[in-house]
Amino acid sequence: MIYQLGDEATIKDFEDANLGGHYTQHNHALFLNDANGVPFTTSYIEATGDFWADLESNMAAEQRARTVYEHLMNQTDDPDVLAPLAFLRQREVIHYMRFKELRDYYLEKYKKNN
């Protein structure tokens, strides 16, 4: 979707969007970085080996992803952009619900106190 939105962008379009440096280094290619230009890294993917901590962390990650999709949706009224974002947002909601069901199941099974 991001590639499709920018595949016909001109150099001036990139510069006007403060992405001149991106164009210089990557042309129209996708380069995975966050909104501040920080490159993607797996350094932030966490696993502690503690089932409960990892499950709660996964649930929180799904909620954070949902929030990002909602923020992106707030920035456009283009139905061709909103449709896939809505799908991705709903996918995060479903993932969260499944993790919560798993958490609730094991909390009941082991009578675990948070």
C-alpha positions in Angstrom: 0.0 0.0 0.0 2.8 2.4 0.9 4.7 1.6 -2.3 1.5 2.1 -4.4 0.9 5.5 -2.8 4.4 6.7 -3.6 5.3 4.9 -6.8 4.4 7.9 -9.0 5.8 10.5 -6.6 8.3 13.0 -8.1 11.5 14.2 -6.5 9.7 17.4 -5.5 6.9 15.4 -3.9 9.5 13.6 -1.7 11.2 16.9 -0.9 7.9 18.6 -0.1 7.2 15.7 2.4 10.6 16.1 4.0 11.7 12.8 2.4 14.4 14.1 0.1 17.0 12.1 2.0 14.9 9.0 1.6 14.7 9.5 -2.1 18.4 10.2 -2.4 19.3 7.0 -0.6 16.4 4.6 -1.6 14.6 6.2 -4.6 11.1 4.8 -4.5 12.1 1.6 -2.7 10.6 0.8 0.7 13.0 1.1 3.6 11.6 -0.1 6.9 11.8 2.7 9.5 9.6 4.3 12.0 7.9 7.7 11.7 11.1 9.3 12.9 13.3 7.6 10.4 14.8 5.1 12.8 15.5 1.9 10.9 13.6 -1.3 11.8 15.5 -3.5 14.2 14.5 -6.7 16.0 16.2 -5.5 19.1 12.8 -4.6 20.6 11.3 -8.0 20.1 11.1 -9.4 23.5 10.9 -12.9 25.0 11.7 -13.4 28.6 11.0 -17.1 28.9 8.2 -16.2 31.4 5.0 -17.4 29.8 2.8 -14.8 31.7 5.1 -11.9 31.0 5.5 -12.7 27.4 1.8 -13.3 26.9 0.9 -9.9 28.5 3.6 -8.3 26.4 2.1 -9.8 23.2 -1.3 -8.5 24.3 0.0 -5.0 24.8 1.8 -5.1 21.4 -1.5 -5.9 19.7 -3.1 -2.9 21.4 -0.2 -0.6 20.4 -0.5 -1.8 16.8 -4.3 -1.2 16.8 -3.7 2.3 18.0 -1.1 3.0 15.3 -3.6 1.8 12.6 -6.3 4.1 14.1 -3.9 7.0 14.0 -3.1 6.3 10.4 -6.8 6.0 9.6 -7.4 9.4 11.2 -4.9 10.9 8.7 -6.8 10.0 5.5 -10.2 9.9 3.9 -9.0 7.8 0.9 -11.2 4.7 0.8 -8.4 2.8 -1.0 -6.1 3.5 2.0 -8.8 3.1 4.7 -10.0 -0.3 3.6 -6.7 -2.1 4.1 -5.9 -0.2 7.3 -9.3 -1.1 8.7 -8.6 -4.8 7.9 -5.2 -4.6 9.6 -6.7 -2.8 12.6 -9.4 -5.5 12.9 -6.7 -8.2 12.7 -5.0 -6.7 15.7 -8.2 -6.7 17.6 -8.8 -10.4 16.8 -5.2 -11.2 17.8 -5.7 -9.4 21.1 -8.9 -11.2 21.7 -7.3 -14.6 21.0 -4.4 -13.8 23.4 -6.9 -12.7 26.0 -8.9 -15.9 25.7 -5.6 -17.9 26.1 -4.7 -15.8 29.1 -8.1 -16.3 30.7 -8.1 -20.0 30.0 -4.7 -20.5 31.8 -5.6 -18.1 34.6 -8.6 -20.3 35.3 -6.8 -23.6 34.8 -3.9 -22.7 37.2 -5.9 -20.2 39.4 -3.0 -17.8 38.8 -3.1 -14.5 40.6 -1.7 -11.5 38.6 
